[in-house]
Amino acid sequence: MSDKTTHFGFEQVDWQEKQRRVAGVFDSVAGNYDLMNDVMSFGIHRLWKRFAIELCGARPGQVVLDLAGGTGDLAARLARLVGRDGQVVIADINASMLEVGRERLLDQGLSGNLRFVQANAEELPFPDASFDCITMAFGLRNVTDKQKALESMYRVLKPGGRVVILEFSRPVLPGLKPVYDLYSFKLLPLMGRLIARDEDSYRYLAESIRMHPGQDELKAMMEQAGFEDCEYFNLSGGIVALHRGFRY
């Protein structure tokens, strides 16, 4: 046990304990992850991810890192964009999620330009300046040391490259917050129980969203890590925000 603590949802846990607890959540939800994404967002997550793909600007021949790549939603699109001369590295700390992603992408006939790596975002096992672009969709809030992860991303990004982070954020639309809170803390755990038979994991997901840095705070953290021209775009009234930054 260390003296340092962090949050696991609304619960304070030992700093080193969070990674194990998060792994347990995603081991539990991996099989139903895609179905629950559709149910939870009413399918809108597909539009959020399409916008992320547009802003990452991946081109043929490039090498892209899809962090917390999970079940391969972004990677499938990225693989087609970079083509046979490019490569998409799907990295996730969770072996269960990687396995679901591998099977799903193989079923789609995608494999030639894909590589799967089990990796911790805080300590990426890649050489400096390895990637033209880094994407991360709905994974950063589960990382224990987010600042360290951002610095690790900056290190492995090539000069001229960009990072695109899609994550739940703070509602900015007037009147949206109370409705969103009701949905998150009442309906989301109920859907988790009825559909995935896992109420606790989806309660954690709702709580983890509330503990994640807001739009301006995350932008400042990216700038502290070294990224330049950082900006964010609020989607669905700020329920989700897409952050983008560059390494020059």
C-alpha positions in Angstrom: 0.0 0.0 0.0 1.2 3.5 -0.8 0.4 6.7 1.1 -1.1 8.2 -2.1 -4.7 7.9 -2.9 -6.9 8.6 -5.9 -10.6 8.2 -6.9 -12.3 5.1 -8.2 -15.6 6.6 -9.0 -16.6 8.5 -5.9 -14.6 6.2 -3.7 -11.1 7.0 -2.5 -8.7 4.1 -3.0 -5.0 3.5 -2.8 -3.1 4.9 -5.8 -1.9 1.5 -6.9 -5.3 -0.1 -6.3 -7.2 1.9 -8.9 -5.6 0.1 -11.9 -6.6 -3.3 -10.6 -10.2 -2.1 -9.8 -10.6 -0.5 -13.3 -9.3 -3.8 -14.9 -12.0 -5.6 -13.0 -14.7 -3.3 -14.4 -13.5 -3.8 -18.0 -13.1 -7.6 -17.6 -16.7 -7.6 -16.6 -18.1 -5.3 -19.4 -15.9 -6.4 -22.3 -18.4 -8.8 -23.8 -21.3 -6.3 -23.8 -19.3 -3.2 -24.3 -20.4 -2.3 -27.9 -24.1 -3.1 -27.1 -24.0 -1.0 -24.0 -22.4 1.9 -25.9 -25.3 1.9 -28.3 -27.9 1.6 -25.6 -26.3 4.2 -23.3 -25.8 6.9 -26.0 -28.8 6.0 -28.1 -26.2 5.3 -30.9 -24.8 8.9 -30.8 -21.4 7.6 -29.8 -20.9 6.7 -33.5 -21.3 10.3 -34.5 -18.9 11.4 -31.8 -16.3 8.9 -33.0 -16.8 9.9 -36.6 -16.0 13.5 -35.7 -12.9 12.3 -33.9 -11.7 10.5 -37.0 -12.2 13.6 -39.1 -10.2 15.7 -36.7 -7.3 13.3 -36.5 -6.5 13.7 -40.2 -5.1 10.3 -40.7 -3.6 9.8 -44.2 -2.4 6.8 -46.3 1.0 5.5 -45.1 0.8 7.0 -41.6 1.3 5.2 -38.3 -1.5 5.8 -35.8 -1.8 4.8 -32.1 -5.3 4.1 -30.9 -5.0 4.2 -27.1 -7.5 2.4 -24.9 -8.5 1.0 -28.3 -10.8 -1.5 -26.7 -13.1 -3.2 -29.1 -11.7 -1.4 -32.2 -14.4 1.2 -33.1 -11.8 3.8 -34.1 -9.2 1.4 -35.3 -11.5 -0.1 -37.9 -11.9 3.4 -39.5 -8.3 4.3 -39.0 -7.0 1.1 -40.6 -8.9 2.0 -43.8 -7.6 5.5 -43.8 -3.9 4.7 -43.5 -4.2 1.8 -45.9 -1.8 -1.1 -46.5 1.3 1.1 -46.3 0.3 2.5 -42.9 -0.3 0.9 -39.6 -2.7 1.2 -36.7 -1.4 0.1 -33.3 -4.3 -0.7 -30.9 -3.1 -0.4 -27.3 -5.2 -1.2 -24.3 -4.2 -2.0 -20.7 -7.0 -4.6 -20.5 -6.5 -8.0 -22.2 -10.2 -8.8 -22.3 -11.0 -5.7 -24.3 -8.1 -6.3 -26.7 -9.3 -9.9 -27.3 -12.8 -8.7 -28.1 -11.3 -6.0 -30.4 -9.1 -8.5 -32.2 -11.9 -10.9 -32.9 -14.2 -8.1 -34.0 -11.7 -6.6 -36.5 -10.7 -10.0 -37.9 -14.4 -10.7 -38.5 -14.4 -7.5 -40.5 -11.5 -8.7 -42.6 -9.1 -6.2 -41.1 -5.7 -7.5 -39.9 -2.9 -6.7 -42.3 -2.1 -3.2 -41.0 -3.2 -3.7 -37.4 -1.1 -4.5 -34.4 -2.4 -5.2 -30.9 -0.3 -4.2 -27.8 -1.3 -4.6 -24.1 0.1 -1.4 -22.6 -0.3 1.1 -19.8 -1.0 4.7 -21.2 1.2 6.1 -18.4 4.3 4.2 -19.7 3.9 3.6 -23.4 6.3 0.9 -24.6 7.2 2.7 -27.9 10.3 4.7 -29.0 10.2 8.5 -29.0 8.4 10.1 -32.0 6.8 6.8 -33.3 3.4 8.0 -34.3 1.8 10.5 -36.7 -1.4 10.6 -34.7 -2.7 9.3 -31.4 -6.4 8.8 -30.7 -8.0 8.0 -27.3 -11.8 7.6 -27.0 -13.4 7.2 -23.6 -10.3 5.9 -21.9 -8.4 8.8 -20.3 -10.8 9.1 -17.3 -9.9 5.5 -16.3 -6.1 6.3 -16.2 -4.7 6.7 -12.7 -2.1 9.4 -13.5 -3.6 11.3 -16.4 -0.8 13.9 -16.5 1.8 11.1 -16.8 -0.3 9.5 -19.6 -0.4 12.8 -21.5 3.3 13.3 -21.2 3.8 9.7 -22.4 1.6 10.4 -25.5 3.6 13.6 -26.2 6.9 11.6 -26.1 5.8 9.0 -28.6 4.2 11.5 -31.0 6.2 12.7 -34.0 6.9 16.4 -34.5 4.0 17.6 -36.6 1.7 15.0 -35.2 -1.5 15.4 -33.3 -3.4 13.9 -30.4 -7.2 13.6 -30.4 -8.9 12.7 -27.1 -12.6 12.0 -27.0 -14.1 11.9 -23.5 -17.1 12.6 -21.4 -17.0 16.1 -19.9 -19.1 18.8 -18.3 -22.6 19.7 -19.7 -22.6 23.4 -20.8 -26.2 23.6 -22.2 -28.5 25.4 -19.8 -30.8 22.9 -18.0 -29.0 19.8 -19.2 -27.1 19.0 -16.0 -30.0 17.8 -13.8 -31.4 15.7 -16.6 -28.0 14.2 -17.3 -27.5 13.5 -13.6 -30.8 11.7 -13.4 -29.9 9.6 -16.4 -26.4 8.8 -15.1 -27.2 7.8 -11.6 -30.6 6.2 -12.0 -31.1 5.0 -15.5 -27.5 4.0 -16.4 -27.0 1.5 -13.5 -30.5 0.1 -14.2 -29.6 -0.5 -17.9 -26.4 -2.1 -16.7 -28.3 -4.5 -14.5 -31.0 -5.4 -17.1 -28.8 -5.6 -20.2 -25.3 -6.5 -19.0 -26.3 -7.9 -15.6 -23.7 -5.6 -14.1 -25.1 -2.7 -12.2 -21.9 -1.9 -10.2 -19.6 -1.4 -13.2 -22.0 1.0 -14.9 -22.4 2.9 -11.6 -18.6 3.3 -11.6 -18.6 4.5 -15.2 -21.2 7.2 -14.3 -19.1 8.3 -11.2 -15.8 8.2 -13.1 -17.3 10.7 -15.6 -18.0 13.2 -12.8 -14.5 12.9 -11.4 -12.8 13.5 -14.8 -11.3 16.9 -15.4 -13.6 19.4 -17.2 -12.9 20.9 -20.6 -10.6 23.8 -19.6 -8.8 21.7 -17.0 -8.0 19.0 -19.5 -6.8 21.6 -22.0 -4.5 23.0 -19.4 -3.1 19.5 -18.6 -2.4 18.9 -22.3 -0.5 22.2 -22.5 1.5 21.3 -19.4 2.4 18.0 -21.1 3.9 20.0 -24.1 1.1 20.0 -26.6 0.5 23.2 -28.5 -2.5 24.8 -30.3 -4.8 22.9 -27.9 -8.5 23.3 -28.4 -11.7 21.5 -27.6 -15.1 21.0 -29.1 -18.2 20.4 -27.0 -20.5 17.7 -28.4 -24.0 17.0 -27.3 -24.1 20.1 -25.1 -20.8 19.3 -23.4 -21.8 15.8 -22.3 -18.8 14.8 -24.5 -15.8 17.0 -25.4 -13.2 16.3 -28.1 -9.7 17.8 -27.3 -7.0 18.1 -29.9 -3.4 19.2 -29.5 -0.2 19.2 -31.6 3.4 18.5 -31.2 5.6 20.9 -33.2 
